């Protein structure tokens, strides 16, 4: 079977990057058109084509207000529906990202739930796409549970780690700790299937920004925040309490978990998404050399990449063979391979 992952379209950017909305929407539209082309080709081979598209967070709805700016909210629903509607893939799955929460606060997940609910209704009215929230509301709209999506023997779970960056704040990591532990527990309770893939937003590994681009002052501040949180991973994209990371590591090392699929990064360096040889900090279970499970998808959005001649934007396609082995390819936005780019603008894998 085969499927597609898109991530980080950032369709409704904050005021400081609002000028990028048009470019991000154009990129989303182009990616959907390219996926349609690939789907047509795949259908000639396996007849069924891609089973679904999974969007792993950051539609960028954090500043939308469904109560006080209703027209803007409805326009946003229309924007996303119009971008998805041309897709020939019927099933679209979603998990939230940190830019789908207000100030990365887990209690504001209600806005994501409401947005997806209204998007689902809109697309159902158009008669083609089915929207599935892989982190649907639990006992109330401000709570989320892990949902499953089954395709034959393959079980896909949503993991709500949208708050796990915690604003790079030790104080917020402590404040969000109980909610984050619940998010991990929601996944841990659903690991009975023998083949499980997990979609989530923020990869539980080193952040490439902290690994290579951050200033000494920024790194010093981060170290202090990590220490306040009790987080042993100093360069991690997560800032969480140690027990949150320990609970997640137990999920990652479960033998039933075969694949982890995340997004979140906006590095213009393509090797960040191809492999993990750039990482300086060791000990992350999801990329352990003897049992590597993590795939990181490049973003759709141009965020932090506008000044780069060679950008790293696009999507991933996945194939699971008859033995349950998963493989993945990256399709770069612009649909140009590195060989098409002048050598001076390229940077080889490390």
Backbone torsions as a table, in degrees:
resi	resn	phi	psi	omega
1	UNK	NA	160.7	-176.8
2	UNK	-138.6	151.3	177.6
3	UNK	-154.3	175.6	-174.2
4	UNK	-128.3	146.2	172.2
5	UNK	-120.6	127.2	169.5
6	UNK	-115.0	152.4	178.2
7	UNK	-153.0	155.6	170.6
8	UNK	51.6	57.1	176.2
9	UNK	-74.0	-25.8	178.1
10	UNK	46.8	62.0	-173.8
11	UNK	-80.6	-16.3	-176.0
12	UNK	-134.0	71.6	-172.0
13	UNK	-71.1	160.2	176.2
14	UNK	-66.0	168.0	-173.7
15	UNK	-56.0	-34.8	-176.2
16	UNK	-70.5	-18.4	178.4
17	UNK	-127.5	21.7	-173.9
18	UNK	-63.3	-27.4	179.3
19	UNK	-63.9	-17.5	-179.2
20	UNK	-83.8	-9.1	-176.6
21	UNK	-55.8	-45.5	-178.1
22	UNK	-61.7	-44.1	178.5
23	UNK	-64.1	-42.0	-179.1
24	UNK	-65.9	-39.4	178.6
25	UNK	-68.3	-38.8	177.0
26	UNK	-63.4	-38.5	178.5
27	UNK	-66.4	-40.6	177.2
28	UNK	-60.2	-47.6	-179.9
29	UNK	-59.1	-43.4	-179.7
30	UNK	-66.3	-37.8	178.7
31	UNK	-65.8	-40.7	177.0
32	UNK	-61.5	-42.7	178.7
33	UNK	-62.9	-40.5	178.9
34	UNK	-67.4	-40.7	177.4
35	UNK	-61.4	-40.0	176.8
36	UNK	-59.8	-42.1	178.0
37	UNK	-62.5	-46.9	179.6
38	UNK	-63.8	-36.3	179.2
39	UNK	-64.7	-40.8	177.8
40	UNK	-61.7	-42.0	178.7
41	UNK	-66.1	-42.8	-179.4
42	UNK	-64.0	-36.4	-179.7
43	UNK	-63.2	-26.5	176.3
44	UNK	-69.9	-23.0	-178.0
45	UNK	-94.0	-50.9	-173.7
46	UNK	-115.8	1.5	177.0
47	UNK	70.7	-31.7	-175.5
48	UNK	-92.2	-19.3	-178.7
49	UNK	66.8	-157.1	177.8
50	UNK	-74.2	136.5	-179.1
51	UNK	-75.5	-35.0	-177.9
52	UNK	-164.9	167.0	168.2
53	UNK	-114.9	128.5	176.3
54	UNK	-107.7	128.1	178.1
55	UNK	-107.0	113.6	-170.3
56	UNK	-98.9	51.8	165.5
57	UNK	99.4	164.7	177.6
58	UNK	65.4	54.5	161.6
59	UNK	-60.2	-29.6	177.1
60	UNK	92.8	40.4	-173.8
61	UNK	-95.0	8.9	-170.9
62	UNK	-57.1	-33.8	-176.6
63	UNK	-99.0	1.4	175.7
64	UNK	-74.5	147.2	-175.6
65	UNK	-130.8	101.9	-176.7
66	UNK	-72.8	-10.9	-177.6
67	UNK	-95.8	-48.1	-173.9
68	UNK	-101.5	-15.6	177.1
69	UNK	-130.8	67.5	-172.2
70	UNK	-63.9	-41.8	-178.1
71	UNK	-62.5	-42.4	177.8
72	UNK	-62.2	-42.0	178.6
73	UNK	-60.9	-47.1	-179.6
74	UNK	-65.8	-36.6	176.2
75	UNK	-62.6	-37.5	179.8
76	UNK	-66.5	-42.3	175.9
77	UNK	-58.1	-45.0	179.7
78	UNK	-62.5	-41.7	-179.9
79	UNK	-58.4	-49.3	-178.1
80	UNK	-67.9	-42.0	179.2
81	UNK	-60.8	-41.9	-179.6
82	UNK	-67.0	-30.9	178.4
83	UNK	-74.4	-36.1	-177.4
84	UNK	-83.1	-33.2	-171.8
85	UNK	-53.1	-37.4	179.0
86	UNK	-69.5	-9.1	-177.1
87	UNK	-64.6	139.0	174.2
88	UNK	-87.9	-2.1	176.1
89	UNK	-89.1	124.5	-173.5
90	UNK	-74.7	-38.7	-170.0
91	UNK	-104.1	125.4	177.9
92	UNK	-122.2	125.0	-178.8
93	UNK	-109.0	146.5	-177.1
94	UNK	-135.6	144.4	164.3
95	UNK	-130.2	157.4	-176.9
96	UNK	-83.1	157.3	172.5
97	UNK	-118.7	173.1	-177.9
98	UNK	-63.5	-28.2	177.2
99	UNK	-87.8	15.0	169.1
100	UNK	-107.2	-0.4	174.7
101	UNK	-108.8	159.1	171.3
102	UNK	-87.0	120.9	-179.4
103	UNK	49.0	34.9	176.0
104	UNK	58.6	21.2	-179.1
105	UNK	-82.7	121.2	-177.1
106	UNK	-61.0	-23.6	179.6
107	UNK	-69.7	-13.6	-178.9
108	UNK	-94.6	14.6	177.4
109	UNK	-61.8	-17.1	-179.5
110	UNK	-56.7	-33.8	-178.0
111	UNK	-66.6	-42.0	175.4
112	UNK	-60.8	-45.7	179.1
113	UNK	-59.8	-44.4	-179.0
114	UNK	-65.8	-41.6	-179.3
115	UNK	-62.0	-47.5	-179.1
116	UNK	-65.6	-37.3	178.2
117	UNK	-61.0	-44.0	-179.9
118	UNK	-72.5	-34.4	176.1
119	UNK	-64.5	-42.1	178.3
120	UNK	-59.4	-44.7	179.2
121	UNK	-62.8	-41.8	-179.2
122	UNK	-63.5	-44.9	-177.9
123	UNK	-72.7	-34.7	174.9
124	UNK	-61.3	-36.1	177.7
125	UNK	-65.5	-27.5	177.0
126	UNK	-83.0	-14.3	167.6
127	UNK	87.3	14.3	-177.5
128	UNK	-124.7	-69.7	-169.3
129	UNK	-83.2	144.0	174.2
130	UNK	-108.2	123.4	178.8
131	UNK	-96.9	129.9	176.7
132	UNK	-121.0	123.2	174.6
133	UNK	-85.9	110.0	-179.8
134	UNK	-80.2	-4.0	173.2
135	UNK	-130.8	62.7	-172.6
136	UNK	-71.9	165.9	179.7
137	UNK	-64.7	145.6	176.2
138	UNK	-92.7	-115.0	-177.1
139	UNK	-76.1	-13.6	174.4
140	UNK	-157.5	170.5	-175.1
141	UNK	-66.6	-18.6	179.3
142	UNK	-92.5	13.3	177.5
143	UNK	-125.4	152.9	178.2
144	UNK	-135.5	146.0	175.4
145	UNK	-120.3	163.7	177.1
146	UNK	-87.7	123.1	178.8
147	UNK	-101.7	160.1	178.3
148	UNK	-113.3	150.3	175.4
149	UNK	-133.1	115.9	-171.2
150	UNK	-104.3	130.9	171.9
151	UNK	-128.1	101.0	-175.5
152	UNK	58.9	-128.4	-178.9
153	UNK	-82.0	-1.0	-172.7
154	UNK	-100.8	126.8	-176.8
155	UNK	-112.5	126.2	179.2
156	UNK	-112.8	132.7	-178.0
157	UNK	-115.9	149.4	169.9
158	UNK	-100.2	137.6	179.1
159	UNK	-123.0	118.3	-179.1
160	UNK	-86.2	90.6	174.7
161	UNK	-110.4	26.7	-176.0
162	UNK	-59.5	-27.4	-178.0
163	UNK	-93.5	-0.6	-166.3
164	UNK	-75.7	-10.6	169.9
165	UNK	-72.6	-29.3	175.0
166	UNK	55.2	31.6	-178.6
167	UNK	58.3	23.9	-175.2
168	UNK	53.0	36.5	-175.2
169	UNK	-122.1	125.6	175.8
170	UNK	-63.3	-37.3	178.8
171	UNK	-62.3	-44.5	179.7
172	UNK	-69.2	-35.0	177.1
173	UNK	-58.9	-41.3	177.1
174	UNK	-68.7	-39.2	-178.6
175	UNK	-67.2	-34.6	-177.5
176	UNK	-92.9	-0.4	-169.4
177	UNK	-55.7	-47.5	-177.0
178	UNK	-63.8	-43.3	179.0
179	UNK	-64.6	-38.9	179.9
180	UNK	-68.3	-39.7	175.4
181	UNK	-61.2	-38.7	177.3
182	UNK	-64.1	-39.4	179.2
183	UNK	-61.8	-41.9	177.9
184	UNK	-67.2	-42.0	-179.4
185	UNK	-61.7	-35.0	178.7
186	UNK	-59.7	-36.3	177.3
187	UNK	-77.3	-44.9	-176.6
188	UNK	-58.0	-28.8	-179.3
189	UNK	-77.4	-6.3	-172.1
190	UNK	-123.0	38.1	-175.1
191	UNK	-108.5	32.2	-175.9
192	UNK	-85.7	-26.4	178.3
193	UNK	-65.5	148.9	-176.2
194	UNK	-82.0	-10.5	174.1
195	UNK	-136.0	111.1	-176.4
196	UNK	-127.8	131.0	169.4
197	UNK	-115.1	139.6	-176.0
198	UNK	-118.6	125.1	174.4
199	UNK	-98.3	133.0	175.7
200	UNK	-155.7	177.2	-171.1
201	UNK	-95.8	-59.5	-171.8
202	UNK	-94.0	116.9	-180.0
203	UNK	-68.1	142.6	-175.0
204	UNK	-85.1	51.7	-178.2
205	UNK	-137.6	-176.0	178.1
206	UNK	-61.4	139.3	174.8
207	UNK	-82.8	126.1	-178.2
208	UNK	-59.9	-27.1	177.0
209	UNK	-64.6	-47.1	179.4
210	UNK	-68.6	-28.7	-177.0
211	UNK	-72.3	-30.8	-171.2
212	UNK	-141.1	-23.1	-169.5
213	UNK	-111.0	-14.5	-173.9
214	UNK	-74.6	148.8	177.4
215	UNK	-75.1	158.3	176.9
216	UNK	-56.6	-38.1	179.6
217	UNK	-65.4	-41.6	179.1
218	UNK	-64.5	-40.6	178.9
219	UNK	-66.2	-38.4	178.1
220	UNK	-62.7	-42.5	178.2
221	UNK	-64.7	-41.6	179.4
222	UNK	-61.7	-43.1	179.5
223	UNK	-58.1	-40.9	-180.0
224	UNK	-64.8	-43.6	-179.8
225	UNK	-65.2	-41.5	178.2
226	UNK	-62.2	-41.1	178.7
227	UNK	-63.4	-38.9	178.5
228	UNK	-65.0	-35.8	179.4
229	UNK	-76.8	-21.2	-172.9
230	UNK	79.0	25.5	-177.8
231	UNK	-91.3	118.9	-177.0
232	UNK	-76.8	-13.4	-178.3
233	UNK	-93.9	101.0	-167.2
234	UNK	-73.4	-28.0	-178.5
235	UNK	-106.2	9.9	-172.1
236	UNK	-65.9	149.9	172.0
237	UNK	-68.8	-21.3	173.0
238	UNK	-90.6	145.4	163.1
239	UNK	-123.4	100.4	-172.9
240	UNK	-139.8	160.9	174.2
241	UNK	-66.4	153.8	-174.8
242	UNK	-58.9	-35.1	-177.3
243	UNK	-71.9	-25.4	174.8
244	UNK	-67.2	-46.1	179.5
245	UNK	-65.2	-40.0	178.8
246	UNK	-62.0	-43.0	179.5
247	UNK	-63.0	-40.8	179.7
248	UNK	-67.5	-39.9	179.1
249	UNK	-58.3	-33.5	178.1
250	UNK	-68.0	-32.2	173.5
251	UNK	-67.9	-48.2	-175.7
252	UNK	-59.4	-40.0	-175.7
253	UNK	-85.0	-2.7	176.3
254	UNK	-63.3	131.6	-174.4
255	UNK	-65.8	-19.7	178.4
256	UNK	-77.1	-19.5	179.7
257	UNK	-82.9	115.9	-175.0
258	UNK	-104.9	-24.3	-176.5
259	UNK	-150.5	142.5	175.6
260	UNK	-124.6	127.2	-173.1
261	UNK	-129.6	115.3	-173.3
262	UNK	-132.5	-178.7	-179.5
263	UNK	-141.9	-123.3	168.3
264	UNK	81.0	-39.3	-174.9
265	UNK	-73.4	150.1	178.7
266	UNK	-129.3	23.6	178.1
267	UNK	-65.4	142.1	175.6
268	UNK	-84.7	-0.1	179.6
269	UNK	-89.5	117.4	-172.3
270	UNK	-67.4	-25.6	-179.8
271	UNK	-66.1	-21.5	177.9
272	UNK	-58.7	-33.4	-176.3
273	UNK	-96.5	-21.7	-179.2
274	UNK	-79.5	-39.1	-174.1
275	UNK	-155.0	-175.9	-176.4
276	UNK	-124.1	23.1	179.7
277	UNK	-70.6	-15.9	178.5
278	UNK	-75.8	-15.7	-174.9
279	UNK	-70.4	138.9	178.2
280	UNK	-99.7	-29.0	-175.3
281	UNK	-94.8	128.0	-176.6
282	UNK	-100.3	169.6	172.7
283	UNK	101.7	6.9	178.3
284	UNK	-84.9	120.2	-173.3
285	UNK	-63.9	-32.3	-174.6
286	UNK	-69.7	-18.6	178.9
287	UNK	-120.9	23.1	177.3
288	UNK	-56.7	135.3	-172.7
289	UNK	-57.7	-33.3	-176.0
290	UNK	-89.1	-3.1	-176.4
291	UNK	-159.6	52.8	-174.4
292	UNK	-72.4	126.1	-176.5
293	UNK	-121.2	-15.5	-170.0
294	UNK	-85.7	136.8	168.6
295	UNK	-122.3	131.8	176.7
296	UNK	-112.8	124.4	-177.6
297	UNK	-89.3	138.0	173.4
298	UNK	-69.3	156.3	-177.0
299	UNK	-80.2	161.8	168.8
300	UNK	-82.2	-38.0	-172.2
301	UNK	-70.0	155.9	178.7
302	UNK	-89.7	5.5	-178.9
303	UNK	-48.7	127.1	179.2
304	UNK	65.9	8.9	-177.1
305	UNK	-121.2	-0.2	-174.4
306	UNK	-59.2	-30.0	-176.6
307	UNK	-91.5	5.1	-177.4
308	UNK	-99.2	127.8	179.2
309	UNK	-65.9	-43.0	174.3
310	UNK	-103.2	110.6	-179.4
311	UNK	-94.7	164.2	179.5
312	UNK	-123.3	80.7	-178.0
313	UNK	-134.2	151.1	179.4
314	UNK	155.5	-140.2	-179.8
315	UNK	-156.3	172.3	178.4
316	UNK	-116.9	143.6	166.7
317	UNK	-110.8	148.7	-177.5
318	UNK	-130.2	147.7	173.7
319	UNK	-133.0	134.3	172.7
320	UNK	-112.5	121.8	-176.7
321	UNK	-83.3	-179.4	-175.3
322	UNK	-66.1	-15.9	177.5
323	UNK	-97.5	7.1	178.3
324	UNK	82.7	8.6	178.3
325	UNK	-82.5	131.7	-177.9
326	UNK	-103.2	138.7	175.6
327	UNK	-135.7	160.9	-174.9
328	UNK	-147.4	146.9	173.7
329	UNK	-124.6	148.3	174.8
330	UNK	-98.6	133.3	171.7
331	UNK	-109.1	113.2	-176.0
332	UNK	-79.3	140.1	177.8
333	UNK	-64.7	139.1	-168.4
334	UNK	93.2	-19.6	174.5
335	UNK	56.1	40.0	175.8
336	UNK	-112.3	132.5	173.6
337	UNK	-78.0	164.7	179.0
338	UNK	-56.8	-32.6	-177.9
339	UNK	-64.4	-16.8	179.0
340	UNK	-86.8	-6.3	-173.8
341	UNK	-101.1	139.0	176.4
342	UNK	-52.9	140.8	-174.4
343	UNK	-57.6	-33.6	-178.5
344	UNK	-64.3	-22.1	-178.7
345	UNK	-95.8	-5.6	-177.0
346	UNK	-94.0	157.4	175.0
347	UNK	-139.5	118.6	-173.1
348	UNK	-73.3	162.0	176.8
349	UNK	-61.1	142.5	175.6
350	UNK	-95.3	NA	NA
